[in-house]
């Protein structure tokens, strides 16, 4: 319980802290690098310390560090940010160092890591280093392992990155609300041995979800289930960059789930193996071949495959409503309802009205004005027309001629002649006959 | 007719009476020659006719010109009194011309002035009053009576040549009274015209507003009908439950009831307007504009309203006329205290065997001195009373005008709030619904429900606009029918769509548009303040 005296003391400390952080203390701290661009940054090659192949953070970046007396020092600043969820829609979120999610922290197994955390949020926070083996007092659960970081204060965490693998970091103070605001980040601890399970491309992203009502910018932080923006690294299709690979590359995709539901991540065109879980690397004999792997709440998964098949392959969450942007959940089904006559009446009252939904929800590429700062429910145009997707959807682009270190979008795949599905041009008599079971067969079929 | 004309005539009549008349007592038989009796009234008649010539004739227009002038000045409309069939036919032609186009408020008032039979009946009062006036200015017809009494061998013959002599004496006074009465009737007729014009205005506003409400409810009905039919389709396709479907059907059925009620009210309002314009039969097919006139673009100032009301209001004018009359009465007593006889006749009695007696009698009921001073004191008190009454009437009139003006301004503010704020906001909501519908964030039922809910705002706007025009009509009436110059110079804007048309784009900012005048309080005090009224009343009274 906070007494009045204690409150006053904390408050004054907070004020002193804020000023100190800006003027003196921060001078001794590593730079708090910041980035506002939502594009995928080039992987950050390690300038010092043990060597490793850096990861590519989807629509994100890796936080630079300062090596000081053999300790890697990072500086995270928790602060309100404006994040472009996709072109045409910005969200008022909370993040680290100018972005939500925060920058990826990359260290090597055995590194001594010191993390300064400055709180520029209006409320206290803390950082939990999800999945790490570390001293109990560094685990970041406010109240349990440490005092919460008051606004304006800077805390320092220090531990050894003992186990290689895939991790996350997120607040453990007012957790639900702060994560609903997008306060989270990715962590990769590379193996000490660079030849251990090497890959050519190592992509990472966090799965997150928001409830941002059409026409608004700030998430409804008290929403528990009814989210309408399903994002990877706080980006929704068509705002998510493609994952690119040179044909034959060994590709790893690391995924962390900080939403409140599970996500079956599905890759087209390739089978992959789940090579990493929350606890570390999976022995080759235990790796399951999959085309879809479910990432449960709070879990991390690493999947690997050889990108052998050239083309633009969909990569998405297989919950179909997670590949949708905001939609009216109370909109009744119009399927099968002839609206022609009624539409005439309605246009007399609402001239801009256009009947929709009679044959399905497809807009057939039609663009209509929608509320400001709102993404279309499904959108995107590919080489063959509307893609009609949203949310957790992007592509894996495998190209033969891609330069080894290039992460640039190579554009749409040009399929060789005769390898694209196309309308049947011949006569229908040439088609194989369609066999329908007799009417009675259905009933017996149900019984059998 | 003025007293300047009357005085010499009075003197002439008095002189002739003194010289020619012989005093006689009632019922006394006097031997007399008929020849002489015949001559005397002729002399008087000749003198009187000479004196009065030019004063006691009928005017060409029955005294309607001042009324028509006042009507033109106050209402800007021409009033016509149809006094014969040709005039009636001309009026009917004018009426039919006016009925050929949609009737705006002004045309409705004009039509009323031309066509309302009640008003025409009121105009006839002028004719009646003028007849009295003319009669008062003419010599009374002489009376001749002959009586023969036979009894006891005695034959008595009584012949009387009579003239309403006091009437001759008081003819100037009577003319003055009748002239005053005639002016009063003219004022009353003018007032009746103003009152009828106000009734027509009110009826017109009610009728057009009721018609607008019907239009809105028809739109609403269309929206609910579409929702209802769509719900039927949804149920057939297996997308709606019976409950959901019936809910939509219910809303439509409810709207139908509202629409029927609104239509009945519009029909009644239209009948009321027809009655106020005096229309019937085929004339009833007149058309009204779709909408009420747009609000004046700027807040009506009407700073000089009180002054105008003091000048023009019927009650103030009546009080002033009463004061004039009382003042005049004070002068009247100086004359009538010498002649306080209501009726006297020149008598010429004759009986066989008696000397002829001639003469006249004037009865003086009250001794001159006491009677006169008493009358004067009373008249003066009444005069003072009239001054106070005029002052009181003026104060009340000013208060009435201020109240009406405040009501008009408040009504304007409310209607303007609807126009510049509520309607654009309402439109914005509808636009947002459409955007949500486009984004599949809302359903067509949301759109239709919104269209239905627009109704309340638009009906509120119609009410507010109608309230403004009703307040304006009442304000005009409180000013005696006219409008102050400051208010007449305003220019009404193009009729903006009062019915929120979803097609129109809403202003991006639902605030007061730039260039709108800063809203001043409707309760702002008028430029001229209260104490002027008593001055004006006093000054007027003193000058009578």
Contacts between the chains, C-beta under 8 A, distances in Angstrom:
chain1	res1	chain2	res2	distance
A	214	B	436	6.1
A	214	B	439	6.4
A	214	B	441	5.0
A	215	B	432	7.0
A	215	B	435	7.9
A	326	B	439	7.1
A	326	B	441	6.1
A	327	B	439	7.9
A	327	B	440	5.4
A	327	B	441	6.5
A	328	B	436	7.1
A	328	B	439	8.0
A	328	B	440	5.8
A	328	B	441	4.3
A	328	B	442	5.3
A	328	B	443	6.6
A	330	B	443	7.4
A	331	B	440	6.3
A	331	B	441	7.5
A	331	B	442	6.7
A	331	B	443	4.3
A	332	B	234	6.6
A	332	B	239	6.0
A	332	B	240	6.9
A	332	B	244	8.0
A	332	B	443	5.5
A	332	B	445	6.8
A	333	B	234	8.0
A	333	B	239	4.5
A	334	B	234	7.6
A	334	B	239	7.1
A	334	B	443	7.8
A	334	B	444	7.4
A	335	B	237	6.9
A	335	B	239	6.9
A	336	B	237	3.9
A	336	B	238	7.4
A	336	B	239	7.2
A	337	B	230	7.0
A	337	B	233	4.3
A	337	B	234	5.5
A	337	B	236	7.7
A	337	B	237	4.7
A	337	B	239	6.5
A	338	B	233	6.2
A	339	B	230	6.8
A	339	B	233	7.3
A	339	B	444	7.8
A	341	B	229	7.6
A	342	B	226	5.0
A	342	B	229	5.3
A	342	B	230	5.0
A	342	B	233	7.2
A	345	B	222	5.7
A	345	B	225	6.6
A	345	B	226	4.3
A	345	B	229	7.7
A	346	B	223	7.6
A	346	B	226	4.9
A	346	B	444	6.9
A	346	B	447	7.3
A	346	B	448	6.9
A	348	B	219	8.0
A	348	B	222	6.1
A	349	B	219	5.7
A	349	B	222	5.6
A	349	B	223	5.0
A	349	B	226	7.4
A	349	B	448	7.7
A	349	B	451	4.9
A	349	B	502	6.7
A	350	B	430	7.7
A	350	B	434	6.7
A	350	B	447	5.6
A	350	B	451	6.1
A	350	B	502	5.0
A	351	B	501	8.0
A	351	B	502	6.0
A	351	B	503	4.2
A	352	B	434	5.7
A	352	B	502	7.2
A	352	B	503	7.3
A	353	B	434	7.4
A	353	B	437	7.7
A	353	B	444	7.5
A	353	B	447	6.6
A	355	B	444	7.5
A	356	B	437	7.9
A	356	B	440	7.3
A	356	B	444	7.9
A	357	B	440	7.9
A	361	B	440	6.5
A	368	B	438	3.8
A	368	B	439	7.7
A	369	B	435	5.8
A	369	B	438	6.0
A	370	B	435	5.1
A	370	B	436	7.3
A	370	B	438	5.0
A	370	B	439	3.5
A	370	B	441	7.5
A	371	B	432	6.3
A	371	B	435	4.5
A	371	B	436	5.9
A	371	B	439	6.3
A	371	B	441	7.2
A	374	B	435	8.0
A	374	B	439	6.0
A	374	B	441	7.5
A	376	B	439	6.3
A	377	B	439	6.1
A	377	B	440	4.7
A	377	B	441	7.5
